[in-house]
Amino acid sequence: MSNSYFPIFTKFAEDDLKEILDYFIDKSPDYIPKLVKRIEVRLEELKSFPEKGRIVPELEKKSIIDYRELIEGNYRIIYHVKDLNVFILSIIDGRRNFDELIITKLTRM
């Protein structure tokens, strides 16, 4: 029997998701529930397969291999697995400057 992992949304990831949803509230409100559902489905996958996501390539180049990501549309869901917990650290629009954003976000933690 395999272990079941527990996804935990950090405050940083909550803030990121709120920022993304706020962006779409006026531009495309019908897109919001679809996006939230797609993210929920991806996070659900982590309960059984926490190693599913790839190691974040930009961090791996710097020999930082503790962080993984799932790609959902234009978004990169950054997470860290510790024991039976999967900490969702950030949701970043892949079209933005990832190096700058992730370093800023990870140093806040």
WOFENKA-V477019 format. One record per pair of residues at least 6 apart in sequence whose ideal C-beta (glycine too) atoms are under 8 Angstrom apart, sorted by sequence separation. I is the first residue (numbers start at 1). J is the second residue. D is the distance in Angstrom with one decimal. If there is no record, write none. Layout:
I_J_D + I_J_D
This chain:
46_52_6.6 + 59_65_7.4 + 70_76_7.6 + 71_77_7.6 + 80_86_7.6 + 81_87_7.8 + 92_98_6.3 + 24_31_5.3 + 25_32_7.0 + 45_52_5.9 + 46_53_7.7 + 69_76_4.9 + 70_77_4.5 + 79_86_5.5 + 80_87_4.8 + 9_17_8.0 + 24_32_5.4 + 56_64_7.7 + 59_67_5.5 + 69_77_6.1 + 79_87_6.1 + 69_78_5.1 + 70_79_7.5 + 79_88_5.1 + 80_89_6.0 + 92_101_5.6 + 55_65_5.2 + 68_78_7.6 + 69_79_7.1 + 78_88_7.7 + 79_89_5.9 + 92_102_6.9 + 21_32_5.5 + 24_35_7.2 + 56_67_4.8 + 67_78_5.8 + 68_79_5.7 + 77_88_6.5 + 78_89_4.8 + 90_101_7.8 + 55_67_7.1 + 56_68_6.7 + 67_79_7.1 + 68_80_7.4 + 78_90_4.4 + 90_102_7.0 + 55_68_5.8 + 56_69_5.0 + 67_80_5.5 + 68_81_7.1 + 77_90_7.8 + 78_91_7.4 + 92_105_7.9 + 21_35_7.6 + 54_68_6.4 + 55_69_8.0 + 66_80_5.8 + 76_90_7.9 + 77_91_5.4 + 78_92_6.6 + 20_35_7.4 + 21_36_7.4 + 53_68_3.8 + 54_69_6.3 + 76_91_7.2 + 90_105_5.1 + 52_68_7.9 + 53_69_5.0 + 75_91_5.5 + 76_92_4.8 + 89_105_7.1 + 51_68_7.2 + 53_70_4.4 + 75_92_6.8 + 76_93_7.9 + 89_106_7.4 + 50_68_7.9 + 52_70_6.9 + 75_93_6.1 + 76_94_5.2 + 17_36_7.9 + 74_93_5.7 + 75_94_6.4 + 56_76_7.8 + 74_94_5.1 + 89_109_7.0 + 74_95_6.0 + 17_39_7.3 + 56_78_6.4 + 67_89_7.1 + 76_98_7.1 + 71_94_7.2 + 46_70_7.6 + 53_77_7.5 + 78_102_6.9 + 45_70_7.5 + 53_79_6.8 + 78_105_7.9 + 42_70_5.0 + 50_79_8.0 + 42_72_5.1 + 51_81_7.1 + 50_81_4.5 + 39_72_5.9 + 46_79_6.9 + 38_72_5.4 + 43_77_7.3 + 38_73_6.8 + 42_77_6.1 + 7_43_4.9 + 39_75_7.4 + 50_86_5.1 + 7_44_8.0 + 35_73_7.4 + 39_77_6.8 + 7_46_5.4 + 47_86_7.8 + 67_106_7.7 + 7_47_6.6 + 46_86_4.7 + 58_98_5.7 + 5_46_6.1 + 6_47_7.3 + 58_99_5.5 + 5_47_5.3 + 4_47_5.6 + 5_48_7.3 + 43_86_7.9 + 59_102_7.0 + 4_48_6.9 + 58_102_6.7 + 5_50_4.7 + 43_88_6.7 + 2_48_6.7 + 56_102_7.2 + 39_91_7.2 + 20_75_7.3 + 13_77_8.0 + 20_91_6.6 + 7_79_7.8 + 20_93_7.1 + 16_90_5.4 + 17_91_5.5 + 13_88_4.3 + 16_91_4.2 + 5_81_7.2 + 13_89_6.0 + 16_92_6.8 + 8_85_5.5 + 10_87_5.8 + 12_89_6.0 + 13_90_5.6 + 6_84_6.0 + 7_85_7.9 + 8_86_6.8 + 10_88_6.1 + 12_90_5.6 + 13_91_5.7 + 5_84_5.3 + 6_85_5.4 + 7_86_4.6 + 8_87_5.3 + 9_88_4.9 + 10_89_5.6 + 4_84_7.4 + 5_85_6.9 + 6_86_6.8 + 8_88_6.7 + 10_90_8.0 + 3_84_5.8 + 5_86_5.1 + 7_88_6.0 + 12_105_5.9 + 12_108_6.8 + 12_109_6.8 + 10_109_7.6
